[in-house]
């Protein structure tokens, strides 16, 4: 398999020709099992105006170093597999445009998750923060008198969270509180409250109300800034807090101090 990056002349919205973007210097995080410590390697990569970070990394892998390890799947921001940090900012490599970043680009694995090799991390650290049996695909209700197309028994709805781990990487609390369940899991919890569909709401609220749940969040909203799917984890965490506070206040005897 070969790969080339299209560096032909592009045109802007007015149809005016623009020169090729030219080469970019990529500083890539490297780590293999057995290494004493991680290090960075530098590559000059030819890019065009529409080159993504993922395409640049694949060019390095194919033309410069076949041992470079990275993950990918859908290539259109639906699976979350290619999450990385680019110049210190979380993003999906498949939709992060090189042309918008700068002349020197540092690519690192997401933070707060163990690195397996190079840009590949152990995502179990992200998934294990969720309660057991958390669905990202759920049955979708529809009108009783509605008909499904031939061959389709029912509809399914994908949750907005793609479990990429970018919010966990961006969260400053996870750095110092390893047991904090994190923004992705708490956002999922609030989503379940919106549509319980038979879920044990009391158990969910007890889980969210634990010391390493919603009250550990510092409301810095870095998770929301990093989320590529518009989940807005920070706002959902604040909503969970509001639900818990409302229940607490309703249990307070009249005239007592809620604090």
TAQUI-V526785 format. One record per residue. N is the residue number from 0. RES is the residue in one letter. PHI is phi in whole degrees, 0 to 359 (999 if undefined). NEAR is the number of other ideal C-beta (glycine too) atoms within 8 Angstrom. Layout:
BEGIN
n:res:phi:near
N:RES:PHI:NEAR
N:RES:PHI:NEAR
END
This chain:
BEGIN
n:res:phi:near
0:X:999:3
1:X:241:4
2:X:211:9
3:X:234:5
4:X:261:12
5:X:289:7
6:X:250:9
7:X:293:6
8:X:297:7
9:X:262:10
10:X:235:8
11:X:274:7
12:X:298:3
13:X:272:5
14:X:86:5
15:X:281:6
16:X:293:6
17:X:241:8
18:X:291:6
19:X:304:9
20:X:292:11
21:X:87:8
22:X:285:7
23:X:232:14
24:X:267:11
25:X:257:15
26:X:254:10
27:X:248:15
28:X:294:11
29:X:231:10
30:X:201:9
31:X:236:8
32:X:302:4
33:X:101:3
34:X:293:8
35:X:292:2
36:X:205:4
37:X:293:8
38:X:211:7
39:X:239:9
40:X:238:8
41:X:250:8
42:X:224:10
43:X:268:8
44:X:238:12
45:X:285:9
46:X:227:14
47:X:249:13
48:X:290:8
49:X:248:8
50:X:288:13
51:X:266:12
52:X:299:16
53:X:299:13
54:X:299:12
55:X:295:16
56:X:295:15
57:X:294:10
58:X:298:14
59:X:299:14
60:X:297:11
61:X:278:10
62:X:257:6
63:X:236:8
64:X:207:8
65:X:288:5
66:X:275:5
67:X:295:13
68:X:256:9
69:X:211:14
70:X:246:8
71:X:199:10
72:X:208:7
73:X:282:9
74:X:66:7
75:X:215:6
76:X:64:9
77:X:252:6
78:X:256:8
79:X:77:12
80:X:292:9
81:X:263:14
82:X:298:13
83:X:214:15
84:X:250:13
85:X:244:13
86:X:51:8
87:X:83:6
88:X:244:7
89:X:290:11
90:X:188:14
91:X:269:13
92:X:300:16
93:X:287:13
94:X:235:10
95:X:268:13
96:X:276:10
97:X:299:14
98:X:300:10
99:X:270:5
100:X:258:11
101:X:147:5
102:X:281:5
103:X:244:8
104:X:233:15
105:X:259:12
106:X:244:14
107:X:227:10
108:X:291:12
109:X:298:14
110:X:269:9
111:X:67:9
112:X:223:14
113:X:299:6
114:X:272:11
115:X:273:7
116:X:194:8
117:X:49:13
118:X:265:14
119:X:260:10
120:X:246:12
121:X:273:8
122:X:288:9
123:X:301:6
124:X:297:12
125:X:278:12
126:X:294:8
127:X:288:6
128:X:283:10
129:X:281:10
130:X:296:8
131:X:296:4
132:X:59:4
133:X:274:8
134:X:269:6
135:X:256:8
136:X:234:7
137:X:227:9
138:X:299:8
139:X:249:8
140:X:287:3
141:X:212:6
142:X:301:4
143:X:301:3
144:X:269:3
145:X:277:6
146:X:252:3
147:X:269:8
148:X:299:5
149:X:304:3
150:X:88:3
151:X:243:7
152:X:281:3
153:X:201:7
154:X:263:8
155:X:235:8
156:X:238:8
157:X:277:6
158:X:291:10
159:X:292:8
160:X:293:11
161:X:259:11
162:X:55:10
163:X:279:11
164:X:84:14
165:X:295:15
166:X:292:18
167:X:294:17
168:X:297:14
169:X:279:12
170:X:290:14
171:X:286:9
172:X:283:10
173:X:301:11
174:X:300:8
175:X:252:5
176:X:232:9
177:X:297:4
178:X:273:5
179:X:301:11
180:X:291:10
181:X:93:12
182:X:292:13
183:X:296:16
184:X:294:12
185:X:290:17
186:X:297:15
187:X:299:12
188:X:300:13
189:X:293:13
190:X:296:12
191:X:295:12
192:X:298:11
193:X:297:5
194:X:224:6
195:X:300:7
196:X:48:7
197:X:89:3
198:X:292:7
199:X:281:5
200:X:297:9
201:X:299:6
202:X:294:7
203:X:297:13
204:X:293:12
205:X:297:8
206:X:297:11
207:X:292:12
208:X:275:9
209:X:294:7
210:X:305:5
211:X:260:8
212:X:260:11
213:X:298:11
214:X:283:7
215:X:283:10
216:X:295:11
217:X:263:6
218:X:56:7
219:X:270:6
220:X:68:7
221:X:295:11
222:X:295:14
223:X:294:12
224:X:296:7
225:X:275:13
226:X:294:12
227:X:272:11
228:X:242:9
229:X:70:5
230:X:290:11
231:X:58:9
232:X:302:14
233:X:298:14
234:X:296:8
235:X:291:13
236:X:296:15
237:X:296:9
238:X:294:9
239:X:298:14
240:X:301:10
241:X:299:8
242:X:298:11
243:X:293:12
244:X:295:8
245:X:300:8
246:X:293:9
247:X:295:9
248:X:293:8
249:X:293:6
250:X:274:5
251:X:289:8
252:X:298:4
253:X:301:4
254:X:85:3
255:X:276:6
256:X:273:3
257:X:296:6
258:X:273:2
END
